[in-house]
Structure formats: C-alpha cells, structure tokens
Amino acid sequence: MPVYVTLYKFTEQGVRNIKDSPKRVEKIKEEFKKAGANIKEFYALMGQYDTMIIAEAPNEEIITKLNLMVDAAGNVTSQTMRAFSENDWKKMVQEAAQWTSELAKAA
C-alpha cells in the first residue's frame, strides 16, 4: 500500500484543547482503519510542526478524505506527502537514468 507522511500544526483551538489530543489520535486511528488505511507511526515534533503520522492508505483519494476529516475538526492543519521506500526510490532512479540515456541517444 502507498505510504504517506502527514505533518500537523495545532490551531489555536487545538492548543486550547491539548489535553484531549491523545484521545483524538486514538479516534483518528480508528477512522483510518474503517477506511482501509493504517497509521503506522505517530510522533510529536519540535519545530515548525507539532505532530506527524506515517500512514498507509489504498490511494490518494482515501488519504485526502481522511485528512479533510481530521482538518475539519479544527484542531490542526496538515500537509501530506507521498513517501517512497528506499528500494522503490532506487528503482525510480535507475529507470529515470535509463530514460535519460535513451533520450540522449535519440537526440
């Protein structure tokens, strides 16, 4: 399944209700499972973002709907990125290099 990294920032509402954050995380995990997705890891962060998850989801449509659900509650804003494993990345680099070589030959 595709892997996604989502970075979260607390809104003013989220900071006011910080004590409820652990319960919200558990509820979000349940909702992800209902949608056929899975939160593999959760981290609290220092710096520009406050928390993050690493999740698996069947496709971009599902992860987008789940993130809209989370954001709509008003406690966080989010940014999601598709993540690729090291092996997938190596394969993409090799294929891109091959395409580049073939393009150079055609020029």
Rosetta blueprint (number, residue, H / E / L):
1 M L
2 P L
3 V E
4 Y E
5 V E
6 T E
7 L E
8 Y E
9 K E
10 F E
11 T L
12 E H
13 Q H
14 G H
15 V H
16 R H
17 N L
18 I H
19 K H
20 D H
21 S H
22 P H
23 K H
24 R H
25 V H
26 E H
27 K H
28 I H
29 K H
30 E H
31 E H
32 F H
33 K H
34 K H
35 A L
36 G L
37 A L
38 N E
39 I E
40 K E
41 E E
42 F E
43 Y E
44 A E
45 L L
46 M L
47 G L
48 Q L
49 Y L
50 D L
51 T E
52 M E
53 I E
54 I E
55 A E
56 E E
57 A L
58 P L
59 N L
60 E H
61 E H
62 I H
63 I H
64 T H
65 K H
66 L H
67 N H
68 L H
69 M H
70 V H
71 D H
72 A H
73 A L
74 G L
75 N L
76 V E
77 T E
78 S E
79 Q E
80 T E
81 M E
82 R E
83 A E
84 F L
85 S L
86 E H
87 N H
88 D H
89 W H
90 K H
91 K H
92 M H
93 V H
94 Q H
95 E H
96 A H
97 A H
98 Q H
99 W H
100 T H
101 S H
102 E H
103 L H
104 A H
105 K H
106 A H
107 A L
